[in-house]
Amino acid sequence: MEKGKKRKAKKLTKKEVLMSGTGLGRKVIFDQAAKKTSEKTRGNYPAADAILDVIRFGLEKGMTKGLENEAKRFGELVMTSESKALRSIFFATTEMKKSLVVMPSLIL
């Protein structure tokens, strides 16, 4: 893309406008997202539900309040036992990757 040129905004279909541009449409979208999230996480990851709540809050209350809410929720989530366990898993697997030694194949 040439420097200084703006992208053309994608024209939304009537269905997309109704779904995202109305309270009822957004409710349907968020309900579907919550259902799929619940199926995938099986309730084990509170951050997934919090993300949907934060997005909904931001859409309803505006960017500034949405970002404040996001920071607040992040602070709450980072202190949970699930967060601590996931960070431990991340650091342990990262350390394992560093110390992994590849043995050359033996040629017979």
N, CA, C and O atoms as a printed pandas DataFrame, in Angstrom:
     atom_number atom_name residue_name chain_id  residue_number  x_coord  y_coord  z_coord
0              1         N          MET        A               1    0.850   -1.171    0.000
1              2        CA          MET        A               1    0.000    0.000    0.000
2              3         C          MET        A               1    0.896    1.234    0.000
3              4         O          MET        A               1    1.868    1.305    0.751
4              5         N          GLU        A               2    0.565    2.196   -0.839
5              6        CA          GLU        A               2    1.355    3.415   -0.926
6              7         C          GLU        A               2    1.241    4.208    0.360
7              8         O          GLU        A               2    0.198    4.244    1.013
8              9         N          LYS        A               3    2.357    4.846    0.702
9             10        CA          LYS        A               3    2.383    5.644    1.916
10            11         C          LYS        A               3    1.428    6.832    1.767
11            12         O          LYS        A               3    1.406    7.495    0.730
12            13         N          GLY        A               4    0.658    7.087    2.790
13            14        CA          GLY        A               4   -0.243    8.220    2.777
14            15         C          GLY        A               4   -1.633    7.935    2.244
15            16         O          GLY        A               4   -2.536    8.755    2.413
16            17         N          LYS        A               5   -1.826    6.794    1.604
17            18        CA          LYS        A               5   -3.158    6.460    1.078
18            19         C          LYS        A               5   -3.945    5.702    2.144
19            20         O          LYS        A               5   -3.415    4.838    2.842
20            21         N          LYS        A               6   -5.202    6.046    2.245
21            22        CA          LYS        A               6   -6.076    5.369    3.202
22            23         C          LYS        A               6   -6.760    4.189    2.531
23            24         O          LYS        A               6   -7.052    4.202    1.335
24            25         N          ARG        A               7   -7.005    3.171    3.342
25            26        CA          ARG        A               7   -7.766    2.023    2.843
26            27         C          ARG        A               7   -9.229    2.402    2.741
27            28         O          ARG        A               7   -9.741    3.207    3.519
28            29         N          LYS        A               8   -9.886    1.806    1.766
29            30        CA          LYS        A               8  -11.328    2.004    1.660
30            31         C          LYS        A               8  -12.002    1.159    2.732
31            32         O          LYS        A               8  -11.643    0.002    2.949
32            33         N          ALA        A               9  -12.969    1.746    3.388
33            34        CA          ALA        A               9  -13.713    1.017    4.406
34            35         C          ALA        A               9  -14.574   -0.040    3.726
35            36         O          ALA        A               9  -15.213    0.213    2.705
36            37         N          LYS        A              10  -14.572   -1.231    4.318
37            38        CA          LYS        A              10  -15.387   -2.309    3.776
38            39         C          LYS        A              10  -16.856   -1.976    4.015
39            40         O          LYS        A              10  -17.254   -1.628    5.126
40            41         N          LYS        A              11  -17.638   -2.086    2.977
41            42        CA          LYS        A              11  -19.072   -1.819    3.104
42            43         C          LYS        A              11  -19.728   -3.029    3.769
43            44         O          LYS        A              11  -19.596   -4.161    3.304
44            45         N          LEU        A              12  -20.435   -2.764    4.862
45            46        CA          LEU        A              12  -21.095   -3.830    5.597
46            47         C          LEU        A              12  -22.409   -4.216    4.931
47            48         O          LEU        A              12  -23.107   -3.381    4.357
48            49         N          THR        A              13  -22.723   -5.500    5.023
49            50        CA          THR        A              13  -24.012   -5.966    4.519
50            51         C          THR        A              13  -25.105   -5.540    5.503
51            52         O          THR        A              13  -24.810   -5.137    6.628
52            53         N          LYS        A              14  -26.349   -5.628    5.081
53            54        CA          LYS        A              14  -27.467   -5.271    5.961
54            55         C          LYS        A              14  -27.467   -6.145    7.213
55            56         O          LYS        A              14  -27.736   -5.672    8.317
56            57         N          LYS        A              15  -27.161   -7.418    7.023
57            58        CA          LYS        A              15  -27.128   -8.344    8.157
58            59         C          LYS        A              15  -26.042   -7.929    9.146
59            60         O          LYS        A              15  -26.269   -7.931   10.356
60            61         N          GLU        A              16  -24.854   -7.572    8.631
61            62        CA          GLU        A              16  -23.757   -7.150    9.502
62            63         C          GLU        A              16  -24.106   -5.873   10.262
63            64         O          GLU        A              16  -23.781   -5.740   11.442
64            65         N          VAL        A              17  -24.761   -4.945    9.593
65            66        CA          VAL        A              17  -25.173   -3.698   10.245
66            67         C          VAL        A              17  -26.165   -3.995   11.365
67            68         O          VAL        A              17  -26.038   -3.460   12.466
68            69         N          LEU        A              18  -27.150   -4.847   11.088
69            70        CA          LEU        A              18  -28.145   -5.196   12.100
70            71         C          LEU        A              18  -27.515   -5.944   13.269
71            72         O          LEU        A              18  -27.862   -5.707   14.426
72            73         N          MET        A              19  -26.587   -6.847   12.962
73            74        CA          MET        A              19  -25.978   -7.652   14.011
74            75         C          MET        A              19  -25.053   -6.830   14.902
75            76         O          MET        A              19  -25.083   -6.982   16.124
76            77         N          SER        A              20  -24.239   -5.972   14.319
77            78        CA          SER        A              20  -23.260   -5.249   15.129
78            79         C          SER        A              20  -23.725   -3.861   15.538
79            80         O          SER        A              20  -23.203   -3.292   16.496
80            81         N          GLY        A              21  -24.689   -3.316   14.832
81            82        CA          GLY        A              21  -25.093   -1.943   15.076
82            83         C          GLY        A              21  -26.265   -1.763   16.015
83            84         O          GLY        A              21  -26.666   -0.632   16.291
84            85         N          THR        A              22  -26.819   -2.846   16.508
85            86        CA          THR        A              22  -27.958   -2.738   17.421
86            87         C          THR        A              22  -27.662   -3.510   18.698
87            88         O          THR        A              22  -26.870   -4.452   18.704
88            89         N          GLY        A              23  -28.306   -3.096   19.769
89            90        CA          GLY        A              23  -28.123   -3.786   21.042
90            91         C          GLY        A              23  -28.523   -5.248   20.963
91            92         O          GLY        A              23  -27.837   -6.114   21.506
92            93         N          LEU        A              24  -29.629   -5.523   20.289
93            94        CA          LEU        A              24  -30.100   -6.900   20.150
94            95         C          LEU        A              24  -29.107   -7.730   19.336
95            96         O          LEU        A              24  -28.802   -8.869   19.691
96            97         N          GLY        A              25  -28.611   -7.158   18.252
97            98        CA          GLY        A              25  -27.637   -7.864   17.418
98            99         C          GLY        A              25  -26.361   -8.177   18.179
99           100         O          GLY        A              25  -25.830   -9.285   18.096
100          101         N          ARG        A              26  -25.867   -7.178   18.931
101          102        CA          ARG        A              26  -24.654   -7.407   19.728
102          103         C          ARG        A              26  -24.896   -8.471   20.787
103          104         O          ARG        A              26  -24.011   -9.277   21.072
104          105         N          LYS        A              27  -26.103   -8.479   21.378
105          106        CA          LYS        A              27  -26.417   -9.497   22.388
106          107         C          LYS        A              27  -26.333  -10.888   21.776
107          108         O          LYS        A              27  -25.774  -11.803   22.381
108          109         N          VAL        A              28  -26.883  -11.048   20.584
109          110        CA          VAL        A              28  -26.828  -12.345   19.895
110          111         C          VAL        A              28  -25.375  -12.740   19.650
111          112         O          VAL        A              28  -24.987  -13.879   19.910
112          113         N          ILE        A              29  -24.575  -11.806   19.153
113          114        CA          ILE        A              29  -23.162  -12.087   18.868
114          115         C          ILE        A              29  -22.428  -12.480   20.144
115          116         O          ILE        A              29  -21.698  -13.472   20.155
116          117         N          PHE        A              30  -22.613  -11.714   21.222
117          118        CA          PHE        A              30  -21.915  -12.017   22.471
118          119         C          PHE        A              30  -22.405  -13.319   23.094
119          120         O          PHE        A              30  -21.611  -14.055   23.681
120          121         N          ASP        A              31  -23.688  -13.615   22.977
121          122        CA          ASP        A              31  -24.205  -14.892   23.490
122          123         C          ASP        A              31  -23.576  -16.068   22.753
123          124         O          ASP        A              31  -23.203  -17.066   23.369
124          125         N          GLN        A              32  -23.459  -15.949   21.430
125          126        CA          GLN        A              32  -22.822  -17.014   20.643
126          127         C          GLN        A              32  -21.344  -17.141   21.007
127          128         O          GLN        A              32  -20.828  -18.250   21.148
128          129         N          ALA        A              33  -20.670  -16.009   21.157
129          130        CA          ALA        A              33  -19.249  -16.034   21.513
130          131         C          ALA        A              33  -19.052  -16.654   22.892
131          132         O          ALA        A              33  -18.121  -17.434   23.094
132          133         N          ALA        A              34  -19.920  -16.314   23.838
133          134        CA          ALA        A              34  -19.824  -16.873   25.187
134          135         C          ALA        A              34  -20.046  -18.382   25.168
135          136         O          ALA        A              34  -19.360  -19.123   25.870
136          137         N          LYS        A              35  -20.998  -18.830   24.370
137          138        CA          LYS        A              35  -21.283  -20.267   24.273
138          139         C          LYS        A              35  -20.081  -21.017   23.704
139          140         O          LYS        A              35  -19.671  -22.042   24.248
140          141         N          LYS        A              36  -19.515  -20.504   22.606
141          142        CA          LYS        A              36  -18.360  -21.168   21.993
142          143         C          LYS        A              36  -17.150  -21.132   22.917
143          144         O          LYS        A              36  -16.400  -22.104   23.004
144          145         N          THR        A              37  -16.962  -20.010   23.606
145          146        CA          THR        A              37  -15.845  -19.879   24.537
146          147         C          THR        A              37  -15.982  -20.884   25.665
147          148         O          THR        A              37  -15.013  -21.539   26.048
148          149         N          SER        A              38  -17.185  -21.000   26.192
149          150        CA          SER        A              38  -17.441  -21.946   27.275
150          151         C          SER        A              38  -17.185  -23.385   26.830
151          152         O          SER        A              38  -16.633  -24.184   27.587
152          153         N          GLU        A              39  -17.588  -23.712   25.602
153          154        CA          GLU        A              39  -17.353  -25.059   25.075
154          155         C          GLU        A              39  -15.855  -25.351   24.980
155          156         O          GLU        A              39  -15.410  -26.450   25.313
156          157         N          LYS        A              40  -15.086  -24.369   24.527
157          158        CA          LYS        A              40  -13.652  -24.593   24.333
158          159         C          LYS        A              40  -12.875  -24.588   25.642
159          160         O          LYS        A              40  -11.951  -25.384   25.811
160          161         N          THR        A              41  -13.233  -23.705   26.571
161          162        CA          THR        A              41  -12.457  -23.580   27.807
162          163         C          THR        A              41  -12.992  -24.452   28.932
163          164         O          THR        A              41  -12.299  -24.701   29.919
164          165         N          ARG        A              42  -14.228  -24.914   28.781
165          166        CA          ARG        A              42  -14.893  -25.733   29.807
166          167         C          ARG        A              42  -14.878  -25.054   31.175
167          168         O          ARG        A              42  -14.869  -25.717   32.212
168          169         N          GLY        A              43  -14.877  -23.726   31.157
169          170        CA          GLY        A              43  -14.922  -22.973   32.406
170          171         C          GLY        A              43  -13.614  -22.908   33.166
171          172         O          GLY        A              43  -13.582  -22.411   34.292
172          173         N          ASN        A              44  -12.525  -23.403   32.573
173          174        CA          ASN        A              44  -11.247  -23.454   33.274
174          175         C          ASN        A              44  -10.410  -22.185   33.157
175          176         O          ASN        A              44   -9.428  -22.027   33.883
176          177         N          TYR        A              45  -10.778  -21.291   32.267
177          178        CA          TYR        A              45   -9.985  -20.087   32.031
178          179         C          TYR        A              45  -10.860  -18.851   32.207
179          180         O          TYR        A              45  -11.559  -18.454   31.275
180          181         N          PRO        A              46  -10.832  -18.238   33.387
181          182        CA          PRO        A              46  -11.697  -17.082   33.633
182          183         C          PRO        A              46  -11.386  -15.890   32.725
183          184         O          PRO        A              46  -12.252  -15.043   32.507
184          185         N          ALA        A              47  -10.185  -15.813   32.202
185          186        CA          ALA        A              47   -9.819  -14.687   31.336
186          187         C          ALA        A              47  -10.655  -14.666   30.061
187          188         O          ALA        A              47  -10.962  -13.591   29.546
188          189         N          ALA        A              48  -11.021  -15.816   29.553
189          190        CA          ALA        A              48  -11.792  -15.873   28.305
190          191         C          ALA        A              48  -13.144  -15.176   28.464
191          192         O          ALA        A              48  -13.558  -14.410   27.593
192          193         N          ASP        A              49  -13.823  -15.441   29.569
193          194        CA          ASP        A              49  -15.106  -14.775   29.822
194          195         C          ASP        A              49  -14.899  -13.287   30.094
195          196         O          ASP        A              49  -15.700  -12.452   29.674
196          197         N          ALA        A              50  -13.822  -12.968   30.798
197          198        CA          ALA        A              50  -13.534  -11.566   31.116
198          199         C          ALA        A              50  -13.271  -10.758   29.851
199          200         O          ALA        A              50  -13.652   -9.590   29.770
200          201         N          ILE        A              51  -12.627  -11.366   28.871
201          202        CA          ILE        A              51  -12.350  -10.671   27.611
202          203         C          ILE        A              51  -13.656  -10.256   26.945
203          204         O          ILE        A              51  -13.794   -9.124   26.482
204          205         N          LEU        A              52  -14.602  -11.170   26.902
205          206        CA          LEU        A              52  -15.903  -10.837   26.302
206          207         C          LEU        A              52  -16.604   -9.726   27.083
207          208         O          LEU        A              52  -17.200   -8.825   26.493
208          209         N          ASP        A              53  -16.527   -9.796   28.417
209          210        CA          ASP        A              53  -17.146   -8.754   29.244
210          211         C          ASP        A              53  -16.505   -7.390   28.996
211          212         O          ASP        A              53  -17.195   -6.375   28.902
212          213         N          VAL        A              54  -15.178   -7.381   28.893
213          214        CA          VAL        A              54  -14.449   -6.129   28.674
214          215         C          VAL        A              54  -14.805   -5.530   27.309
215          216         O          VAL        A              54  -15.006   -4.321   27.193
216          217         N          ILE        A              55  -14.880   -6.367   26.293
217          218        CA          ILE        A              55  -15.234   -5.876   24.951
218          219         C          ILE        A              55  -16.647   -5.299   24.961
219          220         O          ILE        A              55  -16.888   -4.215   24.429
220          221         N          ARG        A              56  -17.569   -6.026   25.566
221          222        CA          ARG        A              56  -18.957   -5.550   25.639
222          223         C          ARG        A              56  -19.022   -4.211   26.380
223          224         O          ARG        A              56  -19.691   -3.280   25.931
224          225         N          PHE        A              57  -18.331   -4.121   27.505
225          226        CA          PHE        A              57  -18.321   -2.890   28.293
226          227         C          PHE        A              57  -17.782   -1.726   27.463
227          228         O          PHE        A              57  -18.353   -0.636   27.470
228          229         N          GLY        A              58  -16.683   -1.963   26.750
229          230        CA          GLY        A              58  -16.092   -0.916   25.919
230          231         C          GLY        A              58  -17.016   -0.450   24.809
231          232         O          GLY        A              58  -17.083    0.743   24.513
232          233         N          LEU        A              59  -17.720   -1.373   24.201
233          234        CA          LEU        A              59  -18.669   -1.006   23.145
234          235         C          LEU        A              59  -19.832   -0.183   23.698
235          236         O          LEU        A              59  -20.322    0.738   23.043
236          237         N          GLU        A              60  -20.262   -0.526   24.903
237          238        CA          GLU        A              60  -21.411    0.166   25.491
238          239         C          GLU        A              60  -21.044    1.508   26.118
239          240         O          GLU        A              60  -21.821    2.460   26.046
240          241         N          LYS        A              61  -19.858    1.588   26.736
241          242        CA          LYS        A              61  -19.495    2.779   27.513
242          243         C          LYS        A              61  -18.483    3.689   26.832
243          244         O          LYS        A              61  -18.253    4.810   27.285
244          245         N          GLY        A              62  -17.880    3.217   25.752
245          246        CA          GLY        A              62  -16.902    4.045   25.052
246          247         C          GLY        A              62  -15.469    3.610   25.326
247          248         O          GLY        A              62  -15.197    2.845   26.251
248          249         N          MET        A              63  -14.559    4.118   24.498
249          250        CA          MET        A              63  -13.165    3.695   24.534
250          251         C          MET        A              63  -12.482    3.994   25.874
251          252         O          MET        A              63  -11.830    3.115   26.438
252          253         N          THR        A              64  -12.620    5.206   26.385
253          254        CA          THR        A              64  -11.914    5.585   27.612
254          255         C          THR        A              64  -12.333    4.712   28.786
255          256         O          THR        A              64  -11.483    4.149   29.476
256          257         N          LYS        A              65  -13.626    4.596   29.015
257          258        CA          LYS        A              65  -14.114    3.757   30.116
258          259         C          LYS        A              65  -13.799    2.290   29.855
259          260         O          LYS        A              65  -13.526    1.531   30.785
260          261         N          GLY        A              66  -13.838    1.898   28.598
261          262        CA          GLY        A              66  -13.509    0.521   28.242
262          263         C          GLY        A              66  -12.074    0.171   28.583
263          264         O          GLY        A              66  -11.806   -0.907   29.114
264          265         N          LEU        A              67  -11.144    1.075   28.284
265          266        CA          LEU        A              67   -9.734    0.831   28.600
266          267         C          LEU        A              67   -9.491    0.818   30.105
267          268         O          LEU        A              67   -8.686    0.029   30.599
268          269         N          GLU        A              68  -10.185    1.690   30.835
269          270        CA          GLU        A              68  -10.071    1.680   32.298
270          271         C          GLU        A              68  -10.557    0.348   32.858
271          272         O          GLU        A              68   -9.924   -0.235   33.738
272          273         N          ASN        A              69  -11.678   -0.123   32.342
273          274        CA          ASN        A              69  -12.230   -1.402   32.786
274          275         C          ASN        A              69  -11.289   -2.552   32.432
275          276         O          ASN        A              69  -11.108   -3.478   33.223
276          277         N          GLU        A              70  -10.694   -2.488   31.245
277          278        CA          GLU        A              70   -9.755   -3.530   30.832
278          279         C          GLU        A              70   -8.574   -3.602   31.794
279          280         O          GLU        A              70   -8.176   -4.693   32.203
280          281         N          ALA        A              71   -8.015   -2.456   32.155
281          282        CA          ALA        A              71   -6.876   -2.429   33.081
282          283         C          ALA        A              71   -7.268   -2.994   34.444
283          284         O          ALA        A              71   -6.509   -3.746   35.055
284          285         N          LYS        A              72   -8.450   -2.630   34.911
285          286        CA          LYS        A              72   -8.941   -3.127   36.203
286          287         C          LYS        A              72   -9.099   -4.640   36.173
287          288         O          LYS        A              72   -8.635   -5.339   37.075
288          289         N          ARG        A              73   -9.755   -5.141   35.135
289          290        CA          ARG        A              73   -9.987   -6.589   35.027
290          291         C          ARG        A              73   -8.679   -7.358   34.871
291          292         O          ARG        A              73   -8.523   -8.443   35.430
292          293         N          PHE        A              74   -7.735   -6.792   34.108
293          294        CA          PHE        A              74   -6.436   -7.447   33.956
294          295         C          PHE        A              74   -5.759   -7.575   35.317
295          296         O          PHE        A              74   -5.210   -8.626   35.646
296          297         N          GLY        A              75   -5.798   -6.504   36.106
297          298        CA          GLY        A              75   -5.210   -6.538   37.444
298          299         C          GLY        A              75   -5.825   -7.613   38.316
299          300         O          GLY        A              75   -5.128   -8.257   39.100
300          301         N          GLU        A              76   -7.125   -7.811   38.183
301          302        CA          GLU        A              76   -7.801   -8.854   38.954
302          303         C          GLU        A              76   -7.395  -10.245   38.467
303          304         O          GLU        A              76   -7.111  -11.138   39.266
304          305         N          LEU        A              77   -7.371  -10.413   37.153
305          306        CA          LEU        A              77   -7.095  -11.737   36.582
306          307         C          LEU        A              77   -5.659  -12.190   36.801
307          308         O          LEU        A              77   -5.406  -13.376   37.013
308          309         N          VAL        A              78   -4.724  -11.260   36.751
309          310        CA          VAL        A              78   -3.316  -11.631   36.871
310          311         C          VAL        A              78   -3.005  -12.192   38.266
311          312         O          VAL        A              78   -1.990  -12.863   38.454
312          313         N          MET        A              79   -3.874  -11.918   39.234
313          314        CA          MET        A              79   -3.656  -12.389   40.596
314          315         C          MET        A              79   -4.350  -13.721   40.897
315          316         O          MET        A              79   -4.274  -14.199   42.029
316          317         N          THR        A              80   -5.010  -14.321   39.934
317          318        CA          THR        A              80   -5.731  -15.573   40.186
318          319         C          THR        A              80   -4.781  -16.767   40.197
319          320         O          THR        A              80   -3.671  -16.699   39.669
320          321         N          SER        A              81   -5.232  -17.852   40.802
321          322        CA          SER        A              81   -4.428  -19.078   40.837
322          323         C          SER        A              81   -4.248  -19.653   39.432
323          324         O          SER        A              81   -3.212  -20.247   39.132
324          325         N          GLU        A              82   -5.252  -19.479   38.572
325          326        CA          GLU        A              82   -5.136  -19.961   37.190
326          327         C          GLU        A              82   -4.020  -19.224   36.454
327          328         O          GLU        A              82   -3.248  -19.830   35.710
328          329         N          SER        A              83   -3.943  -17.926   36.667
329          330        CA          SER        A              83   -2.898  -17.131   36.028
330          331         C          SER        A              83   -1.519  -17.579   36.500
331          332         O          SER        A              83   -0.599  -17.729   35.696
332          333         N          LYS        A              84   -1.385  -17.788   37.790
333          334        CA          LYS        A              84   -0.100  -18.229   38.347
334          335         C          LYS        A              84    0.299  -19.581   37.752
335          336         O          LYS        A              84    1.456  -19.779   37.379
336          337         N          ALA        A              85   -0.651  -20.503   37.665
337          338        CA          ALA        A              85   -0.362  -21.830   37.116
338          339         C          ALA        A              85    0.029  -21.745   35.641
339          340         O          ALA        A              85    0.973  -22.408   35.212
340          341         N          LEU        A              86   -0.689  -20.936   34.868
341          342        CA          LEU        A              86   -0.378  -20.801   33.439
342          343         C          LEU        A              86    0.984  -20.151   33.221
343          344         O          LEU        A              86    1.713  -20.530   32.304
344          345         N          ARG        A              87    1.333  -19.168   34.065
345          346        CA          ARG        A              87    2.664  -18.555   33.950
346          347         C          ARG        A              87    3.757  -19.566   34.280
347          348         O          ARG        A              87    4.802  -19.588   33.630
348          349         N          SER        A              88    3.518  -20.399   35.285
349          350        CA          SER        A              88    4.498  -21.437   35.641
350          351         C          SER        A              88    4.701  -22.410   34.489
351          352         O          SER        A              88    5.833  -22.780   34.176
352          353         N          ILE        A              89    3.610  -22.823   33.861
353          354        CA          ILE        A              89    3.708  -23.728   32.708
354          355         C          ILE        A              89    4.481  -23.064   31.581
355          356         O          ILE        A              89    5.341  -23.694   30.965
356          357         N          PHE        A              90    4.185  -21.805   31.305
357          358        CA          PHE        A              90    4.872  -21.082   30.234
358          359         C          PHE        A              90    6.375  -21.019   30.501
359          360         O          PHE        A              90    7.176  -21.345   29.624
360          361         N          PHE        A              91    6.760  -20.603   31.708
361          362        CA          PHE        A              91    8.185  -20.465   32.006
362          363         C          PHE        A              91    8.887  -21.821   32.028
363          364         O          PHE        A              91   10.040  -21.924   31.608
364          365         N          ALA        A              92    8.209  -22.861   32.511
365          366        CA          ALA        A              92    8.808  -24.198   32.531
366          367         C          ALA        A              92    9.033  -24.725   31.113
367          368         O          ALA        A              92   10.097  -25.272   30.824
368          369         N          THR        A              93    8.056  -24.569   30.234
369          370        CA          THR        A              93    8.227  -25.059   28.861
370          371         C          THR        A              93    9.268  -24.241   28.114
371          372         O          THR        A              93   10.006  -24.783   27.292
372          373         N          THR        A              94    9.338  -22.942   28.389
373          374        CA          THR        A              94   10.366  -22.102   27.764
374          375         C          THR        A              94   11.749  -22.556   28.206
375          376         O          THR        A              94   12.668  -22.638   27.391
376          377         N          GLU        A              95   11.901  -22.849   29.481
377          378        CA          GLU        A              95   13.189  -23.312   30.006
378          379         C          GLU        A              95   13.552  -24.677   29.425
379          380         O          GLU        A              95   14.717  -24.938   29.125
380          381         N          MET        A              96   12.555  -25.547   29.268
381          382        CA          MET        A              96   12.814  -26.865   28.675
382          383         C          MET        A              96   13.312  -26.729   27.245
383          384         O          MET        A              96   14.220  -27.454   26.835
384          385         N          LYS        A              97   12.738  -25.821   26.491
385          386        CA          LYS        A              97   13.165  -25.620   25.106
386          387         C          LYS        A              97   14.608  -25.160   25.042
387          388         O          LYS        A              97   15.347  -25.548   24.137
388          389         N          LYS        A              98   15.016  -24.331   26.000
389          390        CA          LYS        A              98   16.393  -23.822   26.021
390          391         C          LYS        A              98   17.385  -24.936   26.336
391          392         O          LYS        A              98   18.486  -24.968   25.785
392          393         N          SER        A              99   16.996  -25.841   27.218
393          394        CA          SER        A              99   17.931  -26.871   27.659
394          395         C          SER        A              99   17.824  -28.167   26.865
395          396         O          SER        A              99   18.526  -29.133   27.163
396          397         N          LEU        A             100   16.968  -28.197   25.875
397          398        CA          LEU        A             100   16.795  -29.392   25.061
398          399         C          LEU        A             100   18.036  -29.618   24.214
399          400         O          LEU        A             100   18.455  -28.735   23.466
400          401         N          VAL        A             101   18.620  -30.797   24.332
401          402        CA          VAL        A             101   19.816  -31.132   23.566
402          403         C          VAL        A             101   19.420  -32.140   22.497
403          404         O          VAL        A             101   18.802  -33.164   22.789
404          405         N          VAL        A             102   19.776  -31.843   21.281
405          406        CA          VAL        A             102   19.472  -32.744   20.176
406          407         C          VAL        A             102   20.664  -33.663   19.984
407          408         O          VAL        A             102   21.790  -33.207   19.784
408          409         N          MET        A             103   20.406  -34.954   20.046
409          410        CA          MET        A             103   21.472  -35.940   19.871
410          411         C          MET        A             103   21.564  -36.306   18.397
411          412         O          MET        A             103   20.549  -36.578   17.756
412          413         N          PRO        A             104   22.785  -36.313   17.856
413          414        CA          PRO        A             104   22.924  -36.715   16.451
414          415         C          PRO        A             104   22.550  -38.188   16.280
415          416         O          PRO        A             104   22.742  -38.995   17.190
416          417         N          SER        A             105   22.032  -38.518   15.142
417          418        CA          SER        A             105   21.643  -39.898   14.857
418          419         C          SER        A             105   22.887  -40.769   14.744
419          420         O          SER        A             105   23.927  -40.347   14.240
420          421         N          LEU        A             106   22.747  -41.974   15.222
421          422        CA          LEU        A             106   23.846  -42.927   15.075
422          423         C          LEU        A             106   23.758  -43.557   13.699
423          424         O          LEU        A             106   22.692  -44.000   13.272
424          425         N          ILE        A             107   24.872  -43.594   13.021
425          426        CA          ILE        A             107   24.905  -44.202   11.695
426          427         C          ILE        A             107   25.442  -45.607   11.859
427          428         O          ILE        A             107   26.528  -45.798   12.406
428          429         N          LEU        A             108   24.713  -46.566   11.404
429          430        CA          LEU        A             108   25.138  -47.968   11.503
430          431         C          LEU        A             108   25.752  -48.443   10.238
431          432         O          LEU        A             108   26.165  -49.600   10.149
